[in-house]
Amino acid sequence: MTESPASQLPPPKERRRLRESGSLTQAQVAARVGVGRATVRAWERGHSTPSGQEGEAYARLLAALAEPAAGRTDANGRTGSSALTPAQAFDALYAFCAPALARQTYLLTGRRELAREAVEHAFQLAWQRWPEVAQDRDPAGWVRAVAYEWALSPWHRFRPRHRSPEPPPADPADRALLNALLELPPSYRRTLVLYDGVGLDLPETAAETEASTPAAAGRLTRAREAVAAQVPHLADPAELHRRLVELASTERLQPPGPTTVRTTGERRNVFWTRAAIAFTVAIIGSTALTLRTAPTHYEPPIAPARAVQGVPPPAAMGPLSRGEQALRDKLRHSQTSGPERLTPVAG
């Protein structure tokens, strides 16, 4: 009894993982199998079951993609033939995700150097937390979320190297599409790239953008309308997806090698660890100095001075009044006749 194509197929999530492991888009798989992109998306979501000649071709394609991956790590850090070391598993994830992720991040920012920095930062953080990332149900999504957050951070605008614009794409059509993307709010831009560029479904897009499914659908609709208003021929979602893939593919963004990323991340960890230790030692030293020089007994504060009441104001310099002149003359004439005064007499 011949098995049907559906019985030979892996689960829906594994279908998507195998496609991504071969660096294929949904449109490329659809072209090879002879169906539409929407059909491939439905197969990967489990909404429909492949059948007929298309299903057989799809099963053969997935089997071919699964053979090279049998000896290397899967999306959860496991392998088909032998266990890999953490470094080997990380390198496999990096080789699988980094090139496409750099191109996607370029669509978000329009800056090539920033896209490379975002990918490098995301994988350095993934290497620091590798036990957590290796056990995650979607390590590629974990790294993608970190890279997108870093790339869309508003603090980059204050960096001197990112204040001047980068050269735009050479093709006028690519320039128009990139300008339309960059004019979207960051949340709309991210939703559009995830859904129409990466190929996530709506619930996955909502989860990665930390929004509800209706909110993600609203952002996607408004983002498509804004792009179509500037580039009318991209009103068709299928054409928009094709152009997003083409625009990302025209930029040859080469992130550094996985060994460089791991080494740089480890050195950065050592630097910050030493800086934290030095800061802690400085705090301890300043605390000890304060305790050493602080007084050991209570010294009451000096009471504030109080004004003495009843003191006449000092007389101002100037001519004497008539009363003062009379008092002066009286004192001069009564200087030797008064009983209260003694006049020295020469002996």
C-alpha positions as CSV (number, residue, x, y, z in Angstrom):
1,M,0.0,0.0,0.0
2,T,1.5,3.3,-1.0
3,E,1.8,6.0,1.6
4,S,0.1,9.3,0.9
5,P,2.3,12.5,0.8
6,A,0.7,13.7,4.0
7,S,1.9,10.6,5.9
8,Q,5.5,11.3,4.7
9,L,5.5,14.9,5.8
10,P,6.9,16.2,9.1
11,P,4.8,18.3,11.5
12,P,3.9,21.9,10.3
13,K,6.5,23.6,12.4
14,E,9.2,21.3,11.2
15,R,8.2,22.0,7.6
16,R,8.9,25.7,8.2
17,R,12.2,25.0,10.0
18,L,13.4,22.8,7.1
19,R,12.6,25.5,4.6
20,E,14.4,28.1,6.7
21,S,17.4,25.8,7.1
22,G,17.7,25.7,3.3
23,S,17.5,29.6,3.2
24,L,14.4,29.3,1.1
25,T,11.5,31.7,1.2
26,Q,7.8,30.6,0.9
27,A,7.7,32.0,-2.6
28,Q,10.7,30.0,-3.6
29,V,9.2,26.8,-2.2
30,A,5.9,27.6,-3.9
31,A,7.7,28.1,-7.3
32,R,9.5,24.7,-7.0
33,V,6.4,22.8,-6.0
34,G,4.1,24.6,-8.4
35,V,1.6,26.2,-6.0
36,G,1.0,29.7,-4.6
37,R,2.7,31.2,-1.7
38,A,-0.5,31.2,0.3
39,T,-0.7,27.5,-0.1
40,V,2.8,27.0,1.3
41,R,2.0,29.2,4.2
42,A,-1.2,27.2,4.9
43,W,0.8,24.0,4.8
44,E,3.4,25.3,7.3
45,R,0.6,26.5,9.6
46,G,-1.2,23.2,9.4
47,H,-4.3,24.8,8.0
48,S,-4.4,22.5,5.0
49,T,-2.8,19.1,4.0
50,P,-0.6,18.7,0.9
51,S,-2.1,16.2,-1.6
52,G,-1.7,15.1,-5.2
53,Q,1.4,15.8,-7.2
54,E,2.1,19.0,-5.4
55,G,2.1,17.2,-2.1
56,E,4.5,14.6,-3.4
57,A,6.8,17.3,-4.7
58,Y,6.6,19.1,-1.4
59,A,7.4,15.9,0.5
60,R,10.5,15.3,-1.8
61,L,11.7,18.9,-1.2
62,L,11.4,18.6,2.5
63,A,13.2,15.2,2.5
64,A,16.0,16.7,0.5
65,L,16.3,19.6,3.0
66,A,16.2,17.2,5.9
67,E,19.2,15.1,4.6
68,P,21.9,17.8,5.0
69,A,20.5,18.8,8.4
70,A,20.6,15.2,9.8
71,G,24.1,15.6,11.2
72,R,23.8,19.2,12.5
73,T,21.8,20.9,15.2
74,D,18.1,21.5,14.9
75,A,16.3,24.6,16.1
76,N,16.4,23.4,19.7
77,G,20.1,22.6,19.8
78,R,19.6,18.8,19.2
79,T,21.2,16.8,16.4
80,G,20.2,13.9,14.3
81,S,23.4,11.8,14.6
82,S,25.6,13.0,17.3
83,A,25.5,15.7,20.0
84,L,27.3,18.9,19.3
85,T,29.2,21.1,21.7
86,P,27.6,24.4,22.8
87,A,30.0,26.3,20.5
88,Q,29.2,24.0,17.5
89,A,25.5,24.4,18.1
90,F,25.8,28.1,18.4
91,D,27.8,28.3,15.2
92,A,25.2,26.2,13.4
93,L,22.4,28.6,14.6
94,Y,24.5,31.6,13.5
95,A,25.2,30.2,10.1
96,F,21.5,29.4,9.7
97,C,20.1,32.7,10.9
98,A,22.6,35.5,10.7
99,P,22.7,36.3,6.9
100,A,18.9,36.5,6.5
101,L,18.5,38.3,9.8
102,A,21.0,41.0,8.7
103,R,19.0,41.6,5.6
104,Q,15.7,41.7,7.5
105,T,17.2,44.2,10.0
106,Y,18.3,46.4,7.1
107,L,14.6,46.7,6.0
108,L,13.8,47.9,9.5
109,T,16.5,50.6,9.7
110,G,17.8,51.4,6.2
111,R,21.3,51.3,7.7
112,R,23.8,48.6,6.7
113,E,26.2,49.0,9.6
114,L,23.4,49.2,12.2
115,A,21.9,46.0,10.8
116,R,25.2,44.2,11.2
117,E,25.6,45.6,14.8
118,A,22.1,44.5,15.7
119,V,22.8,40.9,14.5
120,E,26.1,40.8,16.3
121,H,24.6,42.1,19.5
122,A,21.8,39.6,19.4
123,F,24.1,36.6,18.9
124,Q,26.5,37.9,21.6
125,L,23.6,38.0,24.0
126,A,22.5,34.6,22.8
127,W,25.9,33.1,23.5
128,Q,25.9,34.7,27.0
129,R,22.5,33.0,27.7
130,W,23.1,29.9,25.6
131,P,21.7,27.3,28.0
132,E,18.4,29.3,28.0
133,V,18.5,29.9,24.2
134,A,19.3,26.3,23.3
135,Q,16.3,25.1,25.2
136,D,14.0,27.7,23.8
137,R,11.3,26.3,21.5
138,D,12.3,28.8,18.7
139,P,16.0,30.0,19.1
140,A,15.8,31.7,15.8
141,G,12.8,33.8,16.9
142,W,14.6,34.6,20.2
143,V,17.6,36.0,18.4
144,R,15.4,37.8,15.8
145,A,13.4,39.5,18.6
146,V,16.6,40.8,20.3
147,A,18.1,42.0,17.0
148,Y,14.9,43.9,16.1
149,E,14.7,45.5,19.5
150,W,18.3,46.6,19.3
151,A,17.9,47.9,15.7
152,L,14.8,49.9,16.5
153,S,16.1,51.5,19.7
154,P,15.6,55.3,19.6
155,W,19.0,55.9,21.3
156,H,20.8,55.2,18.1
157,R,19.9,58.6,16.8
158,F,22.2,60.2,19.3
159,R,25.2,58.3,18.2
160,P,27.5,60.5,16.0
161,R,28.1,57.7,13.4
162,H,24.4,57.3,12.8
163,R,23.5,61.0,12.4
164,S,24.5,61.1,8.7
165,P,22.4,59.2,6.2
166,E,23.8,56.2,4.4
167,P,23.8,55.9,0.6
168,P,20.4,54.7,-0.6
169,P,19.9,51.7,-2.9
170,A,20.9,52.3,-6.5
171,D,17.6,51.1,-8.0
172,P,14.9,53.8,-7.9
173,A,12.2,51.2,-7.2
174,D,14.2,49.9,-4.2
175,R,14.7,53.5,-2.9
176,A,10.9,54.2,-3.1
177,L,10.1,51.0,-1.2
178,L,12.7,51.6,1.5
179,N,11.6,55.2,1.9
180,A,8.0,54.0,2.3
181,L,9.1,51.5,4.9
182,L,11.2,54.0,6.9
183,E,8.3,56.5,7.1
184,L,6.1,53.9,8.9
185,P,6.0,53.9,12.7
186,P,8.5,51.4,14.1
187,S,5.8,49.0,15.4
188,Y,4.0,49.0,12.0
189,R,7.3,48.5,10.1
190,R,8.2,45.6,12.3
191,T,4.8,44.0,11.9
192,L,5.0,44.3,8.1
193,V,8.5,42.9,7.9
194,L,7.6,39.9,10.1
195,Y,4.4,39.1,8.3
196,D,5.1,40.0,4.6
197,G,8.9,39.7,4.7
198,V,9.8,36.8,7.1
199,G,6.5,35.0,6.5
200,L,5.2,34.6,10.1
201,D,1.6,34.1,10.6
202,L,-0.6,36.6,12.4
203,P,-0.5,35.0,15.9
204,E,3.3,34.6,15.7
205,T,3.7,38.2,14.5
206,A,1.5,39.4,17.4
207,A,3.5,37.4,19.9
208,E,6.8,38.7,18.7
209,T,5.7,42.3,18.6
210,E,4.0,41.9,22.1
211,A,0.6,42.9,20.8
212,S,-2.8,41.2,20.6
213,T,-3.8,39.5,17.3
214,P,-6.4,42.2,16.4
215,A,-3.8,44.9,17.1
216,A,-1.3,43.2,14.9
217,A,-3.8,42.8,12.1
218,G,-4.7,46.5,12.4
219,R,-1.0,47.5,12.2
220,L,-0.5,45.2,9.2
221,T,-3.5,46.7,7.4
222,R,-2.5,50.3,8.0
223,A,1.2,49.6,7.1
224,R,0.1,48.0,3.8
225,E,-2.1,50.9,3.0
226,A,0.7,53.4,3.8
227,V,3.1,51.6,1.5
228,A,0.6,51.3,-1.3
229,A,-0.1,55.0,-1.1
230,Q,3.5,55.8,-2.0
231,V,4.1,52.8,-4.2
232,P,0.7,51.9,-5.8
233,H,1.8,48.8,-7.6
234,L,2.6,47.1,-4.2
235,A,-1.0,47.1,-3.1
236,D,-1.0,43.3,-3.8
237,P,0.4,41.5,-0.7
238,A,2.0,38.9,-2.9
239,E,3.8,41.6,-4.9
240,L,4.8,43.3,-1.7
241,H,6.3,40.1,-0.3
242,R,8.3,39.6,-3.5
243,R,9.6,43.1,-3.5
244,L,10.6,42.9,0.2
245,V,12.6,39.7,-0.4
246,E,14.3,41.3,-3.5
247,L,15.1,44.5,-1.6
248,A,16.7,42.5,1.2
249,S,18.6,40.3,-1.1
250,T,20.2,43.2,-3.1
251,E,22.2,44.2,0.0
252,R,25.2,42.0,0.5
253,L,25.4,42.2,4.3
254,Q,28.0,39.9,5.7
255,P,28.0,39.7,9.5
256,P,31.3,38.6,11.1
257,G,32.0,34.9,11.6
258,P,30.5,33.0,14.6
259,T,33.9,32.6,16.2
260,T,34.5,36.3,16.1
261,V,31.1,37.0,17.6
262,R,31.7,34.5,20.4
263,T,35.2,35.8,21.1
264,T,34.1,39.4,21.1
265,G,31.2,38.6,23.4
266,E,33.4,36.8,25.9
267,R,35.9,39.6,25.9
268,R,33.1,42.1,26.5
269,N,31.9,40.0,29.4
270,V,35.3,39.9,30.9
271,F,35.6,43.7,30.6
272,W,32.3,44.4,32.2
273,T,33.0,41.8,35.0
274,R,36.3,43.5,35.8
275,A,34.7,46.9,35.6
276,A,32.0,45.7,38.1
277,I,34.6,44.3,40.4
278,A,36.6,47.6,40.3
279,F,33.5,49.6,41.0
280,T,32.6,47.4,43.9
281,V,36.2,47.7,45.3
282,A,36.0,51.5,45.0
283,I,32.7,51.6,46.9
284,I,34.1,49.4,49.6
285,G,37.2,51.6,49.9
286,S,35.3,54.8,50.1
287,T,33.0,53.3,52.7
288,A,36.0,52.1,54.8
289,L,37.6,55.6,54.5
290,T,34.4,57.2,55.6
291,L,34.2,54.9,58.7
292,R,37.9,55.6,59.5
293,T,37.6,59.4,59.4
294,A,34.2,59.8,60.9
295,P,34.0,61.2,64.5
296,T,33.5,58.6,67.3
297,H,31.5,60.8,69.7
298,Y,28.6,63.2,69.5
299,E,29.5,66.9,69.0
300,P,26.6,69.2,69.5
301,P,26.3,71.9,66.9
302,I,27.1,75.5,67.7
303,A,23.9,77.4,68.5
304,P,23.2,80.2,66.0
305,A,23.9,83.7,67.2
306,R,21.0,85.8,68.5
307,A,20.7,89.6,68.2
308,V,20.9,91.6,71.4
309,Q,17.9,93.8,72.0
310,G,17.9,97.4,73.2
311,V,21.3,98.6,71.9
312,P,21.0,102.0,70.3
313,P,22.1,102.3,66.8
314,P,25.5,103.9,66.3
315,A,25.4,107.7,65.8
316,A,26.1,108.9,62.4
317,M,29.1,111.2,61.8
318,G,28.1,114.8,61.2
319,P,27.6,118.3,62.8
320,L,26.4,118.4,66.4
321,S,22.9,119.5,67.2
322,R,22.2,122.4,69.5
323,G,21.5,120.1,72.4
324,E,24.7,118.2,71.9
325,Q,26.7,121.5,71.7
326,A,25.1,122.6,75.0
327,L,26.0,119.3,76.6
328,R,29.6,119.6,75.4
329,D,30.0,123.1,76.7
330,K,28.6,122.1,80.1
331,L,31.0,119.2,80.4
332,R,33.9,121.4,79.6
333,H,33.1,124.1,82.2
334,S,32.2,121.6,85.0
335,Q,35.3,119.5,84.5
336,T,37.2,120.8,87.6
337,S,34.3,121.9,89.9
338,G,32.3,118.8,90.2
339,P,32.7,116.6,93.4
340,E,32.5,113.5,91.3
341,R,35.7,114.2,89.4
342,L,39.3,114.2,90.6
343,T,42.0,116.4,89.2
344,P,45.5,115.1,89.5
345,V,47.9,117.6,91.3
346,A,51.6,117.6,90.8
347,G,53.5,116.6,93.9
